[in-house]
């Protein structure tokens, strides 16, 4: 994972295995400064595993009272950073 001088956050070739079971293979995500990037897919396609490998899931196990505060913080920060 790297962020370059253009404000581009690049996650390239993430792989995850549990023994012989390949969970992620060559996962690739790019996010740009000033944008919020979503990762979409069906259940079981490895979205949660990808986030566990890379920037954590900001809304997992968060009390509902903090949910709105975190979302507001993300909106503030997206002007200067790429957010996935």
PyMOL Python script that loads the backbone (N, CA, C, O; Angstrom):
from pymol import cmd

cmd.read_pdbstr("""\
ATOM      1  N   UNK A   1       0.854  -1.157   0.000  1.00  0.00           N
ATOM      2  CA  UNK A   1       0.000   0.000   0.000  1.00  0.00           C
ATOM      3  C   UNK A   1       0.899   1.219   0.000  1.00  0.00           C
ATOM      4  O   UNK A   1       1.864   1.283   0.763  1.00  0.00           O
ATOM      5  N   UNK A   2       0.590   2.191  -0.854  1.00  0.00           N
ATOM      6  CA  UNK A   2       1.400   3.392  -0.915  1.00  0.00           C
ATOM      7  C   UNK A   2       0.535   4.574  -1.315  1.00  0.00           C
ATOM      8  O   UNK A   2      -0.485   4.412  -1.985  1.00  0.00           O
ATOM      9  N   UNK A   3       0.950   5.766  -0.900  1.00  0.00           N
ATOM     10  CA  UNK A   3       0.305   6.988  -1.354  1.00  0.00           C
ATOM     11  C   UNK A   3       1.376   7.811  -2.037  1.00  0.00           C
ATOM     12  O   UNK A   3       2.411   8.097  -1.436  1.00  0.00           O
ATOM     13  N   UNK A   4       1.144   8.200  -3.292  1.00  0.00           N
ATOM     14  CA  UNK A   4       2.157   8.949  -4.015  1.00  0.00           C
ATOM     15  C   UNK A   4       1.889  10.449  -3.960  1.00  0.00           C
ATOM     16  O   UNK A   4       0.933  10.888  -3.320  1.00  0.00           O
ATOM     17  N   UNK A   5       2.723  11.227  -4.623  1.00  0.00           N
ATOM     18  CA  UNK A   5       2.643  12.686  -4.566  1.00  0.00           C
ATOM     19  C   UNK A   5       1.367  13.236  -5.179  1.00  0.00           C
ATOM     20  O   UNK A   5       1.020  14.386  -4.911  1.00  0.00           O
ATOM     21  N   UNK A   6       0.665  12.476  -5.977  1.00  0.00           N
ATOM     22  CA  UNK A   6      -0.587  12.921  -6.584  1.00  0.00           C
ATOM     23  C   UNK A   6      -1.797  12.639  -5.706  1.00  0.00           C
ATOM     24  O   UNK A   6      -2.931  12.879  -6.121  1.00  0.00           O
ATOM     25  N   UNK A   7      -1.573  12.136  -4.502  1.00  0.00           N
ATOM     26  CA  UNK A   7      -2.683  11.832  -3.609  1.00  0.00           C
ATOM     27  C   UNK A   7      -3.423  10.566  -3.981  1.00  0.00           C
ATOM     28  O   UNK A   7      -4.600  10.418  -3.652  1.00  0.00           O
ATOM     29  N   UNK A   8      -2.757   9.656  -4.660  1.00  0.00           N
ATOM     30  CA  UNK A   8      -3.356   8.392  -5.073  1.00  0.00           C
ATOM     31  C   UNK A   8      -2.931   7.302  -4.097  1.00  0.00           C
ATOM     32  O   UNK A   8      -1.737   7.091  -3.881  1.00  0.00           O
ATOM     33  N   UNK A   9      -3.903   6.610  -3.507  1.00  0.00           N
ATOM     34  CA  UNK A   9      -3.628   5.494  -2.612  1.00  0.00           C
ATOM     35  C   UNK A   9      -3.792   4.217  -3.421  1.00  0.00           C
ATOM     36  O   UNK A   9      -4.855   3.964  -3.988  1.00  0.00           O
ATOM     37  N   UNK A  10      -2.741   3.418  -3.472  1.00  0.00           N
ATOM     38  CA  UNK A  10      -2.731   2.218  -4.294  1.00  0.00           C
ATOM     39  C   UNK A  10      -2.530   0.986  -3.422  1.00  0.00           C
ATOM     40  O   UNK A  10      -1.565   0.894  -2.663  1.00  0.00           O
ATOM     41  N   UNK A  11      -3.450   0.053  -3.542  1.00  0.00           N
ATOM     42  CA  UNK A  11      -3.324  -1.255  -2.897  1.00  0.00           C
ATOM     43  C   UNK A  11      -3.186  -2.250  -4.037  1.00  0.00           C
ATOM     44  O   UNK A  11      -4.102  -2.415  -4.843  1.00  0.00           O
ATOM     45  N   UNK A  12      -2.044  -2.909  -4.100  1.00  0.00           N
ATOM     46  CA  UNK A  12      -1.720  -3.703  -5.284  1.00  0.00           C
ATOM     47  C   UNK A  12      -1.317  -5.121  -4.896  1.00  0.00           C
ATOM     48  O   UNK A  12      -0.454  -5.319  -4.041  1.00  0.00           O
ATOM     49  N   UNK A  13      -1.938  -6.086  -5.520  1.00  0.00           N
ATOM     50  CA  UNK A  13      -1.585  -7.502  -5.398  1.00  0.00           C
ATOM     51  C   UNK A  13      -1.678  -8.047  -3.976  1.00  0.00           C
ATOM     52  O   UNK A  13      -0.795  -8.782  -3.532  1.00  0.00           O
ATOM     53  N   UNK A  14      -2.745  -7.690  -3.263  1.00  0.00           N
ATOM     54  CA  UNK A  14      -2.959  -8.235  -1.919  1.00  0.00           C
ATOM     55  C   UNK A  14      -3.384  -9.686  -2.058  1.00  0.00           C
ATOM     56  O   UNK A  14      -4.286 -10.015  -2.829  1.00  0.00           O
ATOM     57  N   UNK A  15      -2.722 -10.545  -1.302  1.00  0.00           N
ATOM     58  CA  UNK A  15      -3.058 -11.964  -1.303  1.00  0.00           C
ATOM     59  C   UNK A  15      -3.226 -12.444   0.126  1.00  0.00           C
ATOM     60  O   UNK A  15      -2.516 -11.996   1.026  1.00  0.00           O
ATOM     61  N   UNK A  16      -4.170 -13.358   0.334  1.00  0.00           N
ATOM     62  CA  UNK A  16      -4.407 -13.925   1.655  1.00  0.00           C
ATOM     63  C   UNK A  16      -4.748 -15.394   1.498  1.00  0.00           C
ATOM     64  O   UNK A  16      -5.594 -15.771   0.687  1.00  0.00           O
ATOM     65  N   UNK A  17      -4.072 -16.215   2.289  1.00  0.00           N
ATOM     66  CA  UNK A  17      -4.307 -17.668   2.285  1.00  0.00           C
ATOM     67  C   UNK A  17      -4.515 -18.155   3.710  1.00  0.00           C
ATOM     68  O   UNK A  17      -3.945 -17.623   4.663  1.00  0.00           O
ATOM     69  N   UNK A  18      -5.330 -19.158   3.825  1.00  0.00           N
ATOM     70  CA  UNK A  18      -5.460 -19.917   5.060  1.00  0.00           C
ATOM     71  C   UNK A  18      -5.106 -21.345   4.689  1.00  0.00           C
ATOM     72  O   UNK A  18      -5.952 -22.100   4.210  1.00  0.00           O
ATOM     73  N   UNK A  19      -3.859 -21.708   4.911  1.00  0.00           N
ATOM     74  CA  UNK A  19      -3.381 -23.012   4.464  1.00  0.00           C
ATOM     75  C   UNK A  19      -3.388 -23.074   2.954  1.00  0.00           C
ATOM     76  O   UNK A  19      -2.784 -22.227   2.296  1.00  0.00           O
ATOM     77  N   UNK A  20      -4.065 -24.067   2.393  1.00  0.00           N
ATOM     78  CA  UNK A  20      -4.166 -24.200   0.940  1.00  0.00           C
ATOM     79  C   UNK A  20      -5.326 -23.401   0.347  1.00  0.00           C
ATOM     80  O   UNK A  20      -5.460 -23.311  -0.873  1.00  0.00           O
ATOM     81  N   UNK A  21      -6.164 -22.819   1.212  1.00  0.00           N
ATOM     82  CA  UNK A  21      -7.336 -22.074   0.763  1.00  0.00           C
ATOM     83  C   UNK A  21      -6.959 -20.626   0.443  1.00  0.00           C
ATOM     84  O   UNK A  21      -6.606 -19.866   1.345  1.00  0.00           O
ATOM     85  N   UNK A  22      -7.030 -20.243  -0.827  1.00  0.00           N
ATOM     86  CA  UNK A  22      -6.730 -18.874  -1.251  1.00  0.00           C
ATOM     87  C   UNK A  22      -7.993 -18.045  -1.076  1.00  0.00           C
ATOM     88  O   UNK A  22      -9.013 -18.307  -1.714  1.00  0.00           O
ATOM     89  N   UNK A  23      -7.916 -17.025  -0.190  1.00  0.00           N
ATOM     90  CA  UNK A  23      -9.063 -16.169   0.086  1.00  0.00           C
ATOM     91  C   UNK A  23      -9.034 -14.939  -0.815  1.00  0.00           C
ATOM     92  O   UNK A  23     -10.064 -14.538  -1.358  1.00  0.00           O
ATOM     93  N   UNK A  24      -7.868 -14.349  -0.971  1.00  0.00           N
ATOM     94  CA  UNK A  24      -7.678 -13.207  -1.870  1.00  0.00           C
ATOM     95  C   UNK A  24      -6.507 -13.505  -2.786  1.00  0.00           C
ATOM     96  O   UNK A  24      -5.490 -14.053  -2.361  1.00  0.00           O
ATOM     97  N   UNK A  25      -6.664 -13.138  -4.045  1.00  0.00           N
ATOM     98  CA  UNK A  25      -5.576 -13.323  -4.991  1.00  0.00           C
ATOM     99  C   UNK A  25      -5.516 -12.092  -5.893  1.00  0.00           C
ATOM    100  O   UNK A  25      -6.458 -11.802  -6.631  1.00  0.00           O
ATOM    101  N   UNK A  26      -4.407 -11.381  -5.822  1.00  0.00           N
ATOM    102  CA  UNK A  26      -4.171 -10.206  -6.657  1.00  0.00           C
ATOM    103  C   UNK A  26      -5.247  -9.134  -6.519  1.00  0.00           C
ATOM    104  O   UNK A  26      -5.696  -8.570  -7.517  1.00  0.00           O
ATOM    105  N   UNK A  27      -5.662  -8.852  -5.281  1.00  0.00           N
ATOM    106  CA  UNK A  27      -6.640  -7.785  -5.042  1.00  0.00           C
ATOM    107  C   UNK A  27      -5.973  -6.443  -5.301  1.00  0.00           C
ATOM    108  O   UNK A  27      -4.826  -6.219  -4.913  1.00  0.00           O
ATOM    109  N   UNK A  28      -6.707  -5.551  -5.966  1.00  0.00           N
ATOM    110  CA  UNK A  28      -6.156  -4.279  -6.397  1.00  0.00           C
ATOM    111  C   UNK A  28      -7.222  -3.205  -6.201  1.00  0.00           C
ATOM    112  O   UNK A  28      -8.342  -3.351  -6.691  1.00  0.00           O
ATOM    113  N   UNK A  29      -6.886  -2.122  -5.487  1.00  0.00           N
ATOM    114  CA  UNK A  29      -7.810  -1.008  -5.255  1.00  0.00           C
ATOM    115  C   UNK A  29      -7.028   0.290  -5.374  1.00  0.00           C
ATOM    116  O   UNK A  29      -5.895   0.382  -4.900  1.00  0.00           O
ATOM    117  N   UNK A  30      -7.627   1.290  -6.002  1.00  0.00           N
ATOM    118  CA  UNK A  30      -7.021   2.616  -6.090  1.00  0.00           C
ATOM    119  C   UNK A  30      -8.020   3.636  -5.584  1.00  0.00           C
ATOM    120  O   UNK A  30      -9.200   3.588  -5.934  1.00  0.00           O
ATOM    121  N   UNK A  31      -7.549   4.559  -4.762  1.00  0.00           N
ATOM    122  CA  UNK A  31      -8.373   5.654  -4.269  1.00  0.00           C
ATOM    123  C   UNK A  31      -7.608   6.952  -4.493  1.00  0.00           C
ATOM    124  O   UNK A  31      -6.378   6.976  -4.432  1.00  0.00           O
ATOM    125  N   UNK A  32      -8.334   8.020  -4.749  1.00  0.00           N
ATOM    126  CA  UNK A  32      -7.715   9.309  -5.037  1.00  0.00           C
ATOM    127  C   UNK A  32      -8.100  10.343  -3.995  1.00  0.00           C
ATOM    128  O   UNK A  32      -9.184  10.282  -3.414  1.00  0.00           O
ATOM    129  N   UNK A  33      -7.206  11.292  -3.764  1.00  0.00           N
ATOM    130  CA  UNK A  33      -7.465  12.382  -2.829  1.00  0.00           C
ATOM    131  C   UNK A  33      -8.759  13.085  -3.216  1.00  0.00           C
ATOM    132  O   UNK A  33      -8.993  13.388  -4.386  1.00  0.00           O
ATOM    133  N   UNK A  34      -9.596  13.338  -2.212  1.00  0.00           N
ATOM    134  CA  UNK A  34     -10.852  14.027  -2.453  1.00  0.00           C
ATOM    135  C   UNK A  34     -12.010  13.121  -2.816  1.00  0.00           C
ATOM    136  O   UNK A  34     -13.107  13.604  -3.097  1.00  0.00           O
ATOM    137  N   UNK A  35     -11.788  11.814  -2.813  1.00  0.00           N
ATOM    138  CA  UNK A  35     -12.837  10.849  -3.140  1.00  0.00           C
ATOM    139  C   UNK A  35     -12.986   9.826  -2.039  1.00  0.00           C
ATOM    140  O   UNK A  35     -12.034   9.532  -1.316  1.00  0.00           O
ATOM    141  N   UNK A  36     -14.182   9.285  -1.912  1.00  0.00           N
ATOM    142  CA  UNK A  36     -14.425   8.141  -1.043  1.00  0.00           C
ATOM    143  C   UNK A  36     -14.661   6.958  -1.963  1.00  0.00           C
ATOM    144  O   UNK A  36     -15.552   7.001  -2.811  1.00  0.00           O
ATOM    145  N   UNK A  37     -13.874   5.903  -1.806  1.00  0.00           N
ATOM    146  CA  UNK A  37     -13.953   4.727  -2.665  1.00  0.00           C
ATOM    147  C   UNK A  37     -14.632   3.592  -1.910  1.00  0.00           C
ATOM    148  O   UNK A  37     -14.249   3.279  -0.783  1.00  0.00           O
ATOM    149  N   UNK A  38     -15.622   2.985  -2.515  1.00  0.00           N
ATOM    150  CA  UNK A  38     -16.313   1.851  -1.910  1.00  0.00           C
ATOM    151  C   UNK A  38     -15.855   0.548  -2.530  1.00  0.00           C
ATOM    152  O   UNK A  38     -15.469   0.511  -3.698  1.00  0.00           O
ATOM    153  N   UNK A  39     -15.898  -0.512  -1.757  1.00  0.00           N
ATOM    154  CA  UNK A  39     -15.576  -1.847  -2.256  1.00  0.00           C
ATOM    155  C   UNK A  39     -16.862  -2.658  -2.183  1.00  0.00           C
ATOM    156  O   UNK A  39     -17.404  -2.893  -1.103  1.00  0.00           O
ATOM    157  N   UNK A  40     -17.339  -3.080  -3.342  1.00  0.00           N
ATOM    158  CA  UNK A  40     -18.612  -3.786  -3.434  1.00  0.00           C
ATOM    159  C   UNK A  40     -18.395  -5.218  -3.910  1.00  0.00           C
ATOM    160  O   UNK A  40     -17.439  -5.513  -4.627  1.00  0.00           O
ATOM    161  N   UNK A  41     -19.291  -6.090  -3.501  1.00  0.00           N
ATOM    162  CA  UNK A  41     -19.240  -7.474  -3.956  1.00  0.00           C
ATOM    163  C   UNK A  41     -20.208  -8.333  -3.174  1.00  0.00           C
ATOM    164  O   UNK A  41     -20.698  -7.940  -2.116  1.00  0.00           O
ATOM    165  N   UNK A  42     -20.471  -9.484  -3.695  1.00  0.00           N
ATOM    166  CA  UNK A  42     -21.371 -10.430  -3.029  1.00  0.00           C
ATOM    167  C   UNK A  42     -20.767 -10.930  -1.725  1.00  0.00           C
ATOM    168  O   UNK A  42     -19.570 -10.778  -1.481  1.00  0.00           O
ATOM    169  N   UNK A  43     -21.601 -11.522  -0.901  1.00  0.00           N
ATOM    170  CA  UNK A  43     -21.123 -12.160   0.329  1.00  0.00           C
ATOM    171  C   UNK A  43     -20.095 -13.229  -0.027  1.00  0.00           C
ATOM    172  O   UNK A  43     -20.273 -14.006  -0.966  1.00  0.00           O
ATOM    173  N   UNK A  44     -19.018 -13.244   0.748  1.00  0.00           N
ATOM    174  CA  UNK A  44     -18.017 -14.281   0.565  1.00  0.00           C
ATOM    175  C   UNK A  44     -16.982 -13.987  -0.505  1.00  0.00           C
ATOM    176  O   UNK A  44     -16.197 -14.870  -0.852  1.00  0.00           O
ATOM    177  N   UNK A  45     -16.956 -12.767  -1.042  1.00  0.00           N
ATOM    178  CA  UNK A  45     -15.978 -12.458  -2.088  1.00  0.00           C
ATOM    179  C   UNK A  45     -14.677 -11.888  -1.540  1.00  0.00           C
ATOM    180  O   UNK A  45     -13.756 -11.630  -2.315  1.00  0.00           O
ATOM    181  N   UNK A  46     -14.570 -11.684  -0.231  1.00  0.00           N
ATOM    182  CA  UNK A  46     -13.306 -11.279   0.361  1.00  0.00           C
ATOM    183  C   UNK A  46     -13.189  -9.810   0.753  1.00  0.00           C
ATOM    184  O   UNK A  46     -12.090  -9.341   1.049  1.00  0.00           O
ATOM    185  N   UNK A  47     -14.304  -9.074   0.762  1.00  0.00           N
ATOM    186  CA  UNK A  47     -14.246  -7.651   1.131  1.00  0.00           C
ATOM    187  C   UNK A  47     -13.714  -7.469   2.547  1.00  0.00           C
ATOM    188  O   UNK A  47     -12.793  -6.678   2.750  1.00  0.00           O
ATOM    189  N   UNK A  48     -14.241  -8.145   3.491  1.00  0.00           N
ATOM    190  CA  UNK A  48     -13.798  -8.021   4.885  1.00  0.00           C
ATOM    191  C   UNK A  48     -12.364  -8.478   5.048  1.00  0.00           C
ATOM    192  O   UNK A  48     -11.599  -7.867   5.793  1.00  0.00           O
ATOM    193  N   UNK A  49     -11.996  -9.532   4.369  1.00  0.00           N
ATOM    194  CA  UNK A  49     -10.610 -10.009   4.430  1.00  0.00           C
ATOM    195  C   UNK A  49      -9.660  -8.965   3.863  1.00  0.00           C
ATOM    196  O   UNK A  49      -8.571  -8.763   4.401  1.00  0.00           O
ATOM    197  N   UNK A  50     -10.058  -8.301   2.783  1.00  0.00           N
ATOM    198  CA  UNK A  50      -9.232  -7.248   2.202  1.00  0.00           C
ATOM    199  C   UNK A  50      -9.001  -6.136   3.216  1.00  0.00           C
ATOM    200  O   UNK A  50      -7.869  -5.684   3.389  1.00  0.00           O
ATOM    201  N   UNK A  51     -10.059  -5.689   3.889  1.00  0.00           N
ATOM    202  CA  UNK A  51      -9.911  -4.619   4.869  1.00  0.00           C
ATOM    203  C   UNK A  51      -9.093  -5.057   6.078  1.00  0.00           C
ATOM    204  O   UNK A  51      -8.378  -4.248   6.670  1.00  0.00           O
ATOM    205  N   UNK A  52      -9.192  -6.302   6.440  1.00  0.00           N
ATOM    206  CA  UNK A  52      -8.364  -6.789   7.549  1.00  0.00           C
ATOM    207  C   UNK A  52      -6.890  -6.813   7.163  1.00  0.00           C
ATOM    208  O   UNK A  52      -6.017  -6.652   8.017  1.00  0.00           O
ATOM    209  N   UNK A  53      -6.613  -7.012   5.876  1.00  0.00           N
ATOM    210  CA  UNK A  53      -5.227  -7.013   5.400  1.00  0.00           C
ATOM    211  C   UNK A  53      -4.646  -5.609   5.334  1.00  0.00           C
ATOM    212  O   UNK A  53      -3.470  -5.414   5.641  1.00  0.00           O
ATOM    213  N   UNK A  54      -5.489  -4.584   4.921  1.00  0.00           N
ATOM    214  CA  UNK A  54      -4.980  -3.246   4.715  1.00  0.00           C
ATOM    215  C   UNK A  54      -5.331  -2.311   5.825  1.00  0.00           C
ATOM    216  O   UNK A  54      -4.937  -2.766   6.899  1.00  0.00           O
ATOM    217  N   UNK A  55      -6.331  -0.412   6.009  1.00  0.00           N
ATOM    218  CA  UNK A  55      -6.760   0.807   6.662  1.00  0.00           C
ATOM    219  C   UNK A  55      -7.875   0.571   7.590  1.00  0.00           C
ATOM    220  O   UNK A  55      -8.516   1.551   7.969  1.00  0.00           O
ATOM    221  N   UNK A  56      -8.381  -1.338   8.259  1.00  0.00           N
ATOM    222  CA  UNK A  56      -9.400  -1.677   9.219  1.00  0.00           C
ATOM    223  C   UNK A  56     -10.755  -1.180   8.711  1.00  0.00           C
ATOM    224  O   UNK A  56     -10.817  -0.287   7.867  1.00  0.00           O
ATOM    225  N   UNK A  57     -11.852  -1.770   9.236  1.00  0.00           N
ATOM    226  CA  UNK A  57     -13.201  -1.348   8.883  1.00  0.00           C
ATOM    227  C   UNK A  57     -13.669  -0.353   9.936  1.00  0.00           C
ATOM    228  O   UNK A  57     -13.875  -0.733  11.089  1.00  0.00           O
ATOM    229  N   UNK A  58     -13.838   0.907   9.568  1.00  0.00           N
ATOM    230  CA  UNK A  58     -14.134   1.925  10.571  1.00  0.00           C
ATOM    231  C   UNK A  58     -15.480   1.772  11.257  1.00  0.00           C
ATOM    232  O   UNK A  58     -15.671   2.321  12.342  1.00  0.00           O
ATOM    233  N   UNK A  59     -16.419   1.046  10.665  1.00  0.00           N
ATOM    234  CA  UNK A  59     -17.741   0.952  11.265  1.00  0.00           C
ATOM    235  C   UNK A  59     -18.027  -0.391  11.930  1.00  0.00           C
ATOM    236  O   UNK A  59     -19.109  -0.587  12.483  1.00  0.00           O
ATOM    237  N   UNK A  60     -17.063  -1.324  11.881  1.00  0.00           N
ATOM    238  CA  UNK A  60     -17.329  -2.603  12.527  1.00  0.00           C
ATOM    239  C   UNK A  60     -17.189  -2.449  14.039  1.00  0.00           C
ATOM    240  O   UNK A  60     -16.225  -1.861  14.530  1.00  0.00           O
ATOM    241  N   UNK A  61     -18.127  -2.966  14.737  1.00  0.00           N
ATOM    242  CA  UNK A  61     -18.144  -2.953  16.207  1.00  0.00           C
ATOM    243  C   UNK A  61     -18.132  -1.549  16.804  1.00  0.00           C
ATOM    244  O   UNK A  61     -17.625  -1.355  17.909  1.00  0.00           O
ATOM    245  N   UNK A  62     -18.681  -0.571  16.092  1.00  0.00           N
ATOM    246  CA  UNK A  62     -18.767   0.792  16.591  1.00  0.00           C
ATOM    247  C   UNK A  62     -20.181   1.027  17.119  1.00  0.00           C
ATOM    248  O   UNK A  62     -21.166   0.672  16.473  1.00  0.00           O
ATOM    249  N   UNK A  63     -20.262   1.626  18.295  1.00  0.00           N
ATOM    250  CA  UNK A  63     -21.566   1.961  18.856  1.00  0.00           C
ATOM    251  C   UNK A  63     -22.264   2.960  17.934  1.00  0.00           C
ATOM    252  O   UNK A  63     -21.614   3.844  17.377  1.00  0.00           O
ATOM    253  N   UNK A  64     -23.585   2.826  17.770  1.00  0.00           N
ATOM    254  CA  UNK A  64     -24.314   3.717  16.860  1.00  0.00           C
ATOM    255  C   UNK A  64     -24.110   5.206  17.135  1.00  0.00           C
ATOM    256  O   UNK A  64     -24.170   6.018  16.211  1.00  0.00           O
ATOM    257  N   UNK A  65     -23.875   5.569  18.379  1.00  0.00           N
ATOM    258  CA  UNK A  65     -23.690   6.983  18.718  1.00  0.00           C
ATOM    259  C   UNK A  65     -22.453   7.580  18.045  1.00  0.00           C
ATOM    260  O   UNK A  65     -22.406   8.780  17.773  1.00  0.00           O
ATOM    261  N   UNK A  66     -21.458   6.741  17.780  1.00  0.00           N
ATOM    262  CA  UNK A  66     -20.227   7.222  17.151  1.00  0.00           C
ATOM    263  C   UNK A  66     -20.267   7.147  15.632  1.00  0.00           C
ATOM    264  O   UNK A  66     -19.434   7.755  14.960  1.00  0.00           O
ATOM    265  N   UNK A  67     -21.216   6.416  15.090  1.00  0.00           N
ATOM    266  CA  UNK A  67     -21.320   6.232  13.646  1.00  0.00           C
ATOM    267  C   UNK A  67     -21.383   7.579  12.917  1.00  0.00           C
ATOM    268  O   UNK A  67     -20.636   7.795  11.962  1.00  0.00           O
ATOM    269  N   UNK A  68     -22.253   8.472  13.348  1.00  0.00           N
ATOM    270  CA  UNK A  68     -22.406   9.777  12.694  1.00  0.00           C
ATOM    271  C   UNK A  68     -21.132  10.612  12.809  1.00  0.00           C
ATOM    272  O   UNK A  68     -20.760  11.303  11.860  1.00  0.00           O
ATOM    273  N   UNK A  69     -20.467  10.556  13.949  1.00  0.00           N
ATOM    274  CA  UNK A  69     -19.230  11.310  14.136  1.00  0.00           C
ATOM    275  C   UNK A  69     -18.133  10.818  13.193  1.00  0.00           C
ATOM    276  O   UNK A  69     -17.387  11.619  12.628  1.00  0.00           O
ATOM    277  N   UNK A  70     -18.040   9.509  13.027  1.00  0.00           N
ATOM    278  CA  UNK A  70     -17.028   8.944  12.138  1.00  0.00           C
ATOM    279  C   UNK A  70     -17.323   9.323  10.691  1.00  0.00           C
ATOM    280  O   UNK A  70     -16.415   9.679   9.941  1.00  0.00           O
ATOM    281  N   UNK A  71     -18.588   9.248  10.303  1.00  0.00           N
ATOM    282  CA  UNK A  71     -18.953   9.626   8.934  1.00  0.00           C
ATOM    283  C   UNK A  71     -18.627  11.097   8.664  1.00  0.00           C
ATOM    284  O   UNK A  71     -18.151  11.434   7.580  1.00  0.00           O
ATOM    285  N   UNK A  72     -18.876  11.965   9.631  1.00  0.00           N
ATOM    286  CA  UNK A  72     -18.550  13.388   9.466  1.00  0.00           C
ATOM    287  C   UNK A  72     -17.040  13.587   9.334  1.00  0.00           C
ATOM    288  O   UNK A  72     -16.586  14.392   8.522  1.00  0.00           O
ATOM    289  N   UNK A  73     -16.274  12.860  10.125  1.00  0.00           N
ATOM    290  CA  UNK A  73     -14.818  12.942  10.059  1.00  0.00           C
ATOM    291  C   UNK A  73     -14.309  12.508   8.680  1.00  0.00           C
ATOM    292  O   UNK A  73     -13.410  13.133   8.118  1.00  0.00           O
ATOM    293  N   UNK A  74     -14.888  11.441   8.146  1.00  0.00           N
ATOM    294  CA  UNK A  74     -14.496  10.976   6.820  1.00  0.00           C
ATOM    295  C   UNK A  74     -14.776  12.051   5.776  1.00  0.00           C
ATOM    296  O   UNK A  74     -13.945  12.293   4.900  1.00  0.00           O
ATOM    297  N   UNK A  75     -15.929  12.693   5.859  1.00  0.00           N
ATOM    298  CA  UNK A  75     -16.255  13.748   4.909  1.00  0.00           C
ATOM    299  C   UNK A  75     -15.269  14.909   4.996  1.00  0.00           C
ATOM    300  O   UNK A  75     -14.906  15.488   3.972  1.00  0.00           O
ATOM    301  N   UNK A  76     -14.834  15.252   6.204  1.00  0.00           N
ATOM    302  CA  UNK A  76     -13.849  16.308   6.380  1.00  0.00           C
ATOM    303  C   UNK A  76     -12.505  15.923   5.779  1.00  0.00           C
ATOM    304  O   UNK A  76     -11.867  16.728   5.101  1.00  0.00           O
ATOM    305  N   UNK A  77     -12.080  14.695   6.027  1.00  0.00           N
ATOM    306  CA  UNK A  77     -10.754  14.247   5.630  1.00  0.00           C
ATOM    307  C   UNK A  77     -10.637  13.942   4.144  1.00  0.00           C
ATOM    308  O   UNK A  77      -9.530  13.961   3.605  1.00  0.00           O
ATOM    309  N   UNK A  78     -11.741  13.662   3.469  1.00  0.00           N
ATOM    310  CA  UNK A  78     -11.649  13.238   2.069  1.00  0.00           C
ATOM    311  C   UNK A  78     -11.116  14.334   1.160  1.00  0.00           C
ATOM    312  O   UNK A  78     -10.647  14.037   0.061  1.00  0.00           O
ATOM    313  N   UNK A  79     -11.174  15.587   1.585  1.00  0.00           N
ATOM    314  CA  UNK A  79     -10.638  16.673   0.761  1.00  0.00           C
ATOM    315  C   UNK A  79      -9.108  16.587   0.636  1.00  0.00           C
ATOM    316  O   UNK A  79      -8.536  17.061  -0.346  1.00  0.00           O
ATOM    317  N   UNK A  80      -8.456  15.987   1.626  1.00  0.00           N
ATOM    318  CA  UNK A  80      -6.994  15.927   1.652  1.00  0.00           C
ATOM    319  C   UNK A  80      -6.438  14.530   1.479  1.00  0.00           C
ATOM    320  O   UNK A  80      -5.228  14.372   1.316  1.00  0.00           O
ATOM    321  N   UNK A  81      -7.278  13.514   1.510  1.00  0.00           N
ATOM    322  CA  UNK A  81      -6.804  12.127   1.507  1.00  0.00           C
ATOM    323  C   UNK A  81      -7.699  11.254   0.668  1.00  0.00           C
ATOM    324  O   UNK A  81      -8.863  11.588   0.446  1.00  0.00           O
ATOM    325  N   UNK A  82      -7.180  10.151   0.203  1.00  0.00           N
ATOM    326  CA  UNK A  82      -8.011   9.117  -0.402  1.00  0.00           C
ATOM    327  C   UNK A  82      -8.499   8.204   0.700  1.00  0.00           C
ATOM    328  O   UNK A  82      -7.719   7.802   1.564  1.00  0.00           O
ATOM    329  N   UNK A  83      -9.767   7.874   0.684  1.00  0.00           N
ATOM    330  CA  UNK A  83     -10.351   7.047   1.739  1.00  0.00           C
ATOM    331  C   UNK A  83     -11.022   5.845   1.112  1.00  0.00           C
ATOM    332  O   UNK A  83     -11.804   5.975   0.170  1.00  0.00           O
ATOM    333  N   UNK A  84     -10.712   4.678   1.639  1.00  0.00           N
ATOM    334  CA  UNK A  84     -11.354   3.450   1.156  1.00  0.00           C
ATOM    335  C   UNK A  84     -12.199   2.910   2.275  1.00  0.00           C
ATOM    336  O   UNK A  84     -12.846   1.875   2.117  1.00  0.00           O
TER     337      UNK A  84
END
""", "prot")
cmd.dss("prot")
cmd.show_as("cartoon", "prot")
cmd.util.cbc("prot")
cmd.orient("prot")
